[in-house]
């Protein structure tokens, strides 16, 4: 017996445990999903079966099996299993556990330290594991729903193999629910439940790839459905709506999913796909995103991806923002949807975005030259005497309202930043710009004519 109790999957009485915990897979053969990692012949499965494991990090959404897989590994490799919660544990608990694990290691016992939500540990807490991982005192297994590239310290991350776990499919969750209904020992097979395929499929869709959520919904629905005269619990769509009225969309306004979704919306608009733009916009709104954040982002799209190809795009987005502020949700959501569709269908040009970026680059790599004297206003006699305004050409006095007067600093003379495309209004602006440059190239004699 080691310093830690080996994992016992059924320590508490079954009847006191939630359905999701009772139905937790006990071995790799019962594990559903992640076939690309755990299917026969796959690398991770081979390492588990051969007991040739190093510290690892499971990155995936809730309910995809991260904790369950860690427990299966501990049981399969006959390791002591120490669960840690990054929410509840601190440096003191880490040091105490590491000391015990080091002692156990001397006696030939391996300790798997499982850190749930490891991204919630701060830098100092994460660093506390480093020497023990390097010395082999522990096999560290972490789980996270956040991108480890951003949330895990580089030194610790470099010592762990990252495995990406995927959300379960609706079909896989439906299969798990059927198993729970049929299982008379760990499941609810003794409850005489009647559930149509449509009900189970609906629960699976509501679960959004989260097996735990699927089990919880099924259990709540069964417990919330009274037996009929024959003692049967007949699950219905109406009762399901009472139990869980709204589909819970996975979303974290401060996490990676936020940036993934706004990226999808922006790129759908840029690719002129109004259907995708509507979908991603609605998904963010229904997940609780701040509508004004979306309005601001679409204002940016109007200038970045459309610009002068359709100047009305900017007006549309500003109007949508004001309409939402006037109406509020949910009616104001339609104004944002209108703007998203308009942006998607508008002609596209990044000429302004590219031009401004080129200006920024020149500002970084060149000195900030003084404004040429001929572009300065001579508001005092002294300023006139030293040349302010000398050589300025008033465009309205020219026949074609254009002169050949240079307006850029001397080191940037002739630099072209704005290059209009042939899309939308910019096709006309391009012709106008070509005409302006033709006029500017005329000789002084041509100007006099």
C-alpha positions as CSV (number, residue, x, y, z in Angstrom):
1,X,0.0,0.0,0.0
2,X,1.5,3.4,-1.0
3,X,1.1,6.7,0.7
4,X,-2.0,7.3,-1.4
5,X,-5.0,5.1,-1.9
6,X,-5.1,3.6,-5.4
7,X,-8.1,4.8,-7.4
8,X,-11.3,3.0,-6.5
9,X,-14.0,4.0,-9.1
10,X,-17.0,3.0,-7.0
11,X,-16.1,4.2,-3.5
12,X,-19.5,5.8,-2.8
13,X,-22.8,4.0,-3.0
14,X,-24.2,4.0,-6.5
15,X,-27.5,5.4,-5.6
16,X,-26.0,8.5,-4.2
17,X,-23.9,9.3,-7.2
18,X,-25.1,11.3,-10.3
19,X,-25.9,9.3,-13.4
20,X,-22.9,10.8,-15.2
21,X,-20.5,9.5,-12.5
22,X,-22.1,6.1,-12.3
23,X,-21.8,5.6,-16.1
24,X,-18.2,6.8,-16.2
25,X,-16.2,4.4,-18.3
26,X,-14.0,2.0,-16.3
27,X,-11.6,1.0,-19.0
28,X,-10.4,1.8,-22.5
29,X,-12.9,-0.6,-24.1
30,X,-15.8,1.3,-22.5
31,X,-14.4,4.7,-23.4
32,X,-16.4,6.4,-26.2
33,X,-14.9,9.0,-28.5
34,X,-11.3,10.1,-29.2
35,X,-10.7,7.1,-31.6
36,X,-7.8,8.9,-33.2
37,X,-6.0,8.7,-29.8
38,X,-7.4,5.6,-28.2
39,X,-8.5,3.4,-31.0
40,X,-6.7,0.0,-31.5
41,X,-3.1,0.6,-32.6
42,X,-3.2,4.4,-31.9
43,X,-0.1,5.8,-30.2
44,X,-1.6,6.9,-26.9
45,X,-3.4,3.6,-26.4
46,X,-0.2,1.7,-27.1
47,X,1.6,3.8,-24.5
48,X,-1.1,3.2,-21.9
49,X,-1.2,-0.5,-22.6
50,X,2.6,-0.8,-22.4
51,X,2.8,1.6,-19.4
52,X,5.3,3.8,-21.2
53,X,3.9,7.2,-20.3
54,X,5.2,10.6,-19.6
55,X,3.6,13.7,-18.2
56,X,0.7,14.8,-20.5
57,X,-1.9,17.5,-20.9
58,X,-5.5,16.8,-22.1
59,X,-6.9,19.8,-23.9
60,X,-10.6,19.7,-24.9
61,X,-14.1,20.9,-24.1
62,X,-16.1,19.9,-21.1
63,X,-17.5,16.4,-21.0
64,X,-15.2,14.9,-23.6
65,X,-13.5,12.5,-21.1
66,X,-10.4,14.2,-19.8
67,X,-10.8,13.3,-16.1
68,X,-12.1,9.8,-17.0
69,X,-9.1,9.1,-19.2
70,X,-6.7,10.1,-16.4
71,X,-8.5,7.8,-14.0
72,X,-8.4,4.9,-16.5
73,X,-4.6,5.5,-17.0
74,X,-4.0,5.4,-13.2
75,X,-6.0,2.2,-12.8
76,X,-4.4,0.5,-15.9
77,X,-0.9,1.4,-14.8
78,X,-1.6,0.6,-11.1
79,X,-0.5,4.1,-10.0
80,X,-1.5,6.1,-7.0
81,X,-4.0,8.8,-8.2
82,X,-4.0,12.2,-6.6
83,X,-6.6,14.6,-8.0
84,X,-5.9,18.3,-7.7
85,X,-8.3,21.1,-8.3
86,X,-6.7,24.3,-9.5
87,X,-9.7,26.2,-8.1
88,X,-9.3,24.9,-4.5
89,X,-5.5,24.1,-4.2
90,X,-2.5,26.4,-3.6
91,X,1.2,26.2,-3.2
92,X,1.0,24.7,0.3
93,X,-1.1,21.8,-0.9
94,X,1.2,21.3,-3.9
95,X,4.3,21.1,-1.7
96,X,2.7,18.7,0.7
97,X,1.6,16.4,-2.1
98,X,5.0,16.6,-3.9
99,X,6.8,15.6,-0.7
100,X,4.6,12.5,-0.2
101,X,5.0,11.6,-3.9
102,X,8.8,11.9,-3.7
103,X,8.7,9.5,-0.7
104,X,6.5,7.1,-2.5
105,X,8.8,7.2,-5.5
106,X,11.7,6.0,-3.3
107,X,9.7,2.9,-2.5
108,X,8.9,2.2,-6.1
109,X,5.4,3.6,-6.2
110,X,4.4,5.9,-9.0
111,X,2.0,8.8,-8.4
112,X,-0.2,10.3,-11.0
113,X,-1.1,13.8,-10.1
114,X,-4.1,14.9,-12.0
115,X,-4.6,18.7,-12.1
116,X,-8.1,19.6,-13.3
117,X,-8.4,23.1,-14.9
118,X,-4.6,23.5,-14.7
119,X,-4.9,26.8,-16.6
120,X,-6.3,28.3,-13.4
121,X,-3.0,27.8,-11.6
122,X,-0.8,30.9,-11.6
123,X,2.8,30.9,-12.8
124,X,4.3,30.2,-9.3
125,X,1.9,27.3,-8.8
126,X,2.6,25.8,-12.2
127,X,6.4,26.1,-11.6
128,X,6.1,24.2,-8.3
129,X,5.5,21.0,-10.3
130,X,8.6,21.4,-12.5
131,X,11.4,19.9,-10.4
132,X,9.2,16.9,-9.5
133,X,8.2,16.3,-13.1
134,X,11.9,16.4,-14.1
135,X,13.0,14.1,-11.3
136,X,10.3,11.6,-12.2
137,X,8.7,11.8,-8.7
138,X,5.3,12.2,-10.3
139,X,3.6,11.7,-13.6
140,X,1.7,14.9,-14.1
141,X,-1.6,14.8,-16.0
142,X,-3.4,18.1,-16.5
143,X,-6.7,18.9,-18.1
144,X,-7.7,22.3,-19.6
145,X,-10.5,23.7,-21.7
146,X,-8.2,26.7,-22.7
147,X,-5.5,26.9,-25.3
148,X,-2.4,25.7,-23.5
149,X,-0.2,27.9,-25.7
150,X,-1.6,30.9,-23.9
151,X,-2.4,29.5,-20.4
152,X,0.4,27.1,-19.5
153,X,3.9,28.2,-18.7
154,X,6.4,27.4,-21.4
155,X,8.8,25.5,-19.2
156,X,6.0,23.2,-17.9
157,X,4.3,22.9,-21.3
158,X,7.6,21.8,-22.9
159,X,7.8,18.8,-20.5
160,X,4.3,17.6,-21.3
161,X,2.8,15.9,-24.3
162,X,-0.4,17.7,-25.4
163,X,-3.3,15.6,-26.5
164,X,-6.3,17.3,-28.1
165,X,-9.6,15.8,-27.2
166,X,-12.6,16.5,-29.4
167,X,-16.3,16.9,-28.4
168,X,-18.4,13.9,-28.7
169,X,-20.7,13.6,-31.7
170,X,-24.5,13.6,-31.2
171,X,-24.5,10.0,-32.4
172,X,-22.0,9.0,-29.7
173,X,-23.9,10.8,-27.0
174,X,-27.2,9.2,-28.2
175,X,-25.5,5.8,-27.8
176,X,-24.4,6.6,-24.3
177,X,-27.9,7.6,-23.3
178,X,-29.3,4.3,-24.7
179,X,-26.7,2.5,-22.6
180,X,-27.8,4.4,-19.5
181,X,-31.4,3.5,-20.1
182,X,-30.6,-0.2,-20.5
183,X,-28.1,-0.5,-17.7
184,X,-29.9,-1.9,-14.6
185,X,-26.8,-1.7,-12.3
186,X,-25.2,1.7,-13.0
187,X,-27.8,3.3,-15.2
188,X,-31.5,3.8,-14.9
189,X,-32.7,0.5,-16.4
190,X,-34.9,-0.2,-13.4
191,X,-37.0,3.0,-13.8
192,X,-39.1,1.6,-16.7
193,X,-38.4,4.6,-18.9
194,X,-39.8,4.9,-22.4
195,X,-37.8,7.3,-24.6
196,X,-38.3,7.7,-28.3
197,X,-35.2,8.0,-30.6
198,X,-36.3,11.6,-31.3
199,X,-36.1,12.5,-27.6
200,X,-32.7,11.0,-27.1
201,X,-31.4,12.7,-30.3
202,X,-32.7,16.0,-29.0
203,X,-30.9,15.6,-25.7
204,X,-27.7,14.7,-27.5
205,X,-28.0,17.8,-29.6
206,X,-28.6,19.9,-26.5
207,X,-25.5,18.4,-24.9
208,X,-23.2,20.1,-27.5
209,X,-20.6,17.3,-27.4
210,X,-20.6,17.2,-23.6
211,X,-21.4,13.6,-22.4
212,X,-21.8,14.8,-18.8
213,X,-24.4,17.4,-19.9
214,X,-26.3,14.7,-21.8
215,X,-26.4,12.4,-18.8
216,X,-27.5,15.2,-16.5
217,X,-30.3,16.2,-18.8
218,X,-31.5,12.6,-19.2
219,X,-31.4,12.1,-15.4
220,X,-33.3,15.4,-14.7
221,X,-35.9,14.5,-17.4
222,X,-36.5,11.0,-15.9
223,X,-36.7,12.3,-12.4
224,X,-39.0,15.1,-13.6
225,X,-41.4,12.7,-15.4
226,X,-43.9,11.1,-13.0
227,X,-44.8,7.4,-13.6
228,X,-48.1,6.8,-15.4
229,X,-50.8,4.4,-14.1
230,X,-48.8,1.5,-15.4
231,X,-45.6,2.7,-13.6
232,X,-43.9,3.8,-16.8
233,X,-42.0,7.1,-17.2
234,X,-42.8,8.2,-20.7
235,X,-40.3,11.0,-21.7
236,X,-41.9,13.8,-23.8
237,X,-40.7,16.8,-25.7
238,X,-42.9,19.1,-23.6
239,X,-41.4,17.8,-20.4
240,X,-37.9,18.2,-21.9
241,X,-38.6,21.9,-22.6
242,X,-39.7,22.3,-19.0
243,X,-36.5,20.7,-17.7
244,X,-34.1,22.6,-20.0
245,X,-35.7,25.4,-21.8
246,X,-32.8,26.7,-23.7
247,X,-29.9,25.1,-25.4
248,X,-26.7,26.0,-23.6
249,X,-24.1,27.0,-26.2
250,X,-20.5,26.6,-25.2
251,X,-19.0,30.1,-24.9
252,X,-16.6,32.1,-22.8
253,X,-16.5,35.8,-23.6
254,X,-13.0,36.1,-22.3
255,X,-11.6,32.8,-23.7
256,X,-10.5,31.3,-26.9
257,X,-14.0,30.4,-28.1
258,X,-14.8,34.1,-28.2
259,X,-11.9,34.8,-30.6
260,X,-12.7,31.7,-32.7
261,X,-16.3,32.8,-33.2
262,X,-15.6,36.4,-34.0
263,X,-12.9,35.2,-36.4
264,X,-15.4,33.0,-38.1
265,X,-17.9,35.9,-38.4
266,X,-15.3,38.3,-39.8
267,X,-13.9,35.8,-42.3
268,X,-17.4,34.8,-43.5
269,X,-18.2,38.5,-44.2
270,X,-14.9,38.9,-46.0
271,X,-15.7,35.8,-48.1
272,X,-19.1,37.2,-49.1
273,X,-21.0,34.4,-47.4
274,X,-24.2,35.9,-45.9
275,X,-25.5,32.6,-44.6
276,X,-22.4,31.9,-42.6
277,X,-22.2,35.5,-41.4
278,X,-25.8,35.2,-40.1
279,X,-25.1,31.9,-38.4
280,X,-21.9,33.1,-36.5
281,X,-23.6,36.4,-35.6
282,X,-26.6,34.6,-34.1
283,X,-24.5,32.1,-32.4
284,X,-22.5,34.8,-30.6
285,X,-25.7,36.8,-29.7
286,X,-27.5,33.7,-28.4
287,X,-24.5,32.7,-26.3
288,X,-24.6,36.1,-24.5
289,X,-22.0,38.1,-26.4
290,X,-22.3,41.9,-26.0
291,X,-24.2,43.1,-29.1
292,X,-22.3,46.4,-29.1
293,X,-19.0,44.5,-29.3
294,X,-20.4,42.9,-32.5
295,X,-21.5,46.2,-33.8
296,X,-18.1,47.7,-33.2
297,X,-16.5,44.8,-35.0
298,X,-18.7,45.2,-38.0
299,X,-17.8,48.9,-38.2
300,X,-14.2,47.7,-38.5
301,X,-15.2,45.2,-41.2
302,X,-16.8,48.0,-43.2
303,X,-13.6,49.9,-43.4
304,X,-11.1,47.1,-43.4
305,X,-12.7,44.8,-46.0
306,X,-15.0,47.0,-48.0
307,X,-13.8,50.6,-47.7
308,X,-14.6,52.8,-50.6
309,X,-15.8,49.9,-52.8
310,X,-19.1,50.7,-51.0
311,X,-19.0,53.7,-48.6
312,X,-22.5,52.9,-47.6
313,X,-21.3,49.9,-45.7
314,X,-19.9,52.1,-43.0
315,X,-23.2,54.0,-42.8
316,X,-25.0,50.7,-42.5
317,X,-23.0,49.5,-39.6
318,X,-23.3,52.8,-37.7
319,X,-27.0,52.8,-38.3
320,X,-27.2,49.2,-37.0
321,X,-25.4,50.2,-33.8
322,X,-27.7,53.1,-33.2
323,X,-30.8,51.0,-34.0
324,X,-29.7,48.4,-31.4
325,X,-29.2,51.0,-28.8
326,X,-32.6,52.4,-29.6
327,X,-34.5,49.1,-29.6
328,X,-32.4,46.8,-27.4
329,X,-32.6,43.0,-27.5
330,X,-34.0,41.0,-29.0
331,X,-35.6,43.3,-31.6
332,X,-32.3,45.1,-32.1
333,X,-30.6,41.9,-33.0
334,X,-32.2,42.1,-36.5
335,X,-30.5,45.5,-37.1
336,X,-27.1,43.8,-36.5
337,X,-28.2,40.9,-38.7
338,X,-29.1,43.3,-41.5
339,X,-25.7,44.9,-41.2
340,X,-23.9,41.5,-41.3
341,X,-25.8,40.5,-44.5
342,X,-25.1,43.9,-46.1
343,X,-21.4,43.6,-45.4
344,X,-21.3,40.1,-46.8
345,X,-22.9,41.1,-50.1
346,X,-21.0,44.4,-50.5
347,X,-18.1,44.6,-53.0
348,X,-14.8,43.9,-51.2
349,X,-11.7,46.0,-51.1
350,X,-8.8,46.1,-48.6
351,X,-7.1,49.0,-50.4
352,X,-7.7,51.4,-47.5
353,X,-6.5,48.8,-45.0
354,X,-3.4,48.0,-47.0
355,X,-2.7,51.6,-47.7
356,X,-2.9,52.6,-44.1
357,X,-0.7,49.7,-43.1
358,X,2.0,50.8,-45.6
359,X,1.9,54.3,-44.1
360,X,2.4,52.8,-40.7
361,X,5.4,50.9,-42.0
362,X,6.9,54.1,-43.5
363,X,6.3,55.9,-40.2
364,X,8.3,53.2,-38.4
365,X,11.2,53.1,-40.8
366,X,11.7,56.8,-41.8
367,X,12.4,59.9,-39.8
368,X,9.5,62.3,-39.1
369,X,10.3,65.0,-41.6
370,X,9.1,68.5,-41.0
371,X,6.0,69.6,-43.0
372,X,7.2,71.1,-46.3
373,X,7.2,74.9,-46.1
374,X,4.8,75.3,-49.0
375,X,2.1,73.4,-47.0
376,X,2.3,75.5,-43.9
377,X,0.1,78.5,-43.2
378,X,1.9,81.8,-42.8
379,X,-0.2,83.3,-40.1
380,X,2.5,85.9,-39.0
381,X,4.9,88.1,-40.8
382,X,7.9,86.2,-39.4
383,X,6.5,83.0,-40.8
384,X,6.1,84.6,-44.3
385,X,9.6,85.9,-44.2
386,X,11.1,82.5,-43.5
387,X,9.2,80.9,-46.4
388,X,6.0,79.5,-44.9
389,X,3.5,79.0,-47.7
390,X,6.0,79.9,-50.4
391,X,5.2,77.9,-53.6
392,X,1.8,76.8,-52.5
393,X,-0.6,76.2,-55.4
394,X,-4.3,76.7,-54.7
395,X,-6.1,73.9,-56.5
396,X,-9.3,75.8,-57.1
397,X,-7.4,78.3,-59.3
398,X,-6.3,75.5,-61.6
399,X,-8.6,74.8,-64.6
400,X,-8.9,71.1,-63.7
401,X,-8.7,71.7,-59.9
402,X,-5.5,69.7,-59.7
403,X,-1.9,70.9,-59.5
404,X,1.5,69.1,-59.6
405,X,2.4,70.4,-56.2
406,X,4.0,67.6,-54.0
407,X,2.3,67.1,-50.7
408,X,4.4,64.2,-49.2
409,X,7.7,64.8,-47.4
410,X,10.7,64.9,-49.7
411,X,12.0,61.4,-48.8
412,X,8.6,59.9,-49.7
413,X,8.0,61.8,-52.9
414,X,6.1,59.6,-55.4
415,X,5.1,57.0,-52.8
416,X,1.7,55.4,-53.5
417,X,-0.4,54.2,-50.6
418,X,-3.9,54.0,-51.8
419,X,-4.4,51.7,-54.8
420,X,-8.1,51.3,-55.5
421,X,-9.4,48.0,-56.9
422,X,-11.9,47.4,-59.6
423,X,-14.6,46.5,-57.1
424,X,-17.8,48.6,-56.7
425,X,-17.4,52.3,-56.4
426,X,-13.6,51.9,-56.3
427,X,-13.6,51.1,-60.0
428,X,-14.8,54.7,-60.6
429,X,-12.4,56.0,-58.0
430,X,-9.5,54.2,-59.7
431,X,-10.4,56.0,-63.0
432,X,-10.5,59.3,-61.2
433,X,-7.1,58.7,-59.6
434,X,-5.6,57.8,-63.0
435,X,-7.1,61.1,-64.4
436,X,-5.6,63.1,-61.5
437,X,-2.2,61.6,-62.0
438,X,-2.4,62.3,-65.7
439,X,-3.1,65.9,-65.0
440,X,-0.3,66.2,-62.5
441,X,2.2,64.9,-65.1
442,X,1.3,67.6,-67.6
443,X,4.1,70.1,-68.3
444,X,3.7,73.7,-67.2
445,X,3.1,74.7,-70.8
446,X,0.2,72.2,-71.0
447,X,-1.3,73.8,-67.8
448,X,-1.1,77.3,-69.5
449,X,-3.0,76.0,-72.5
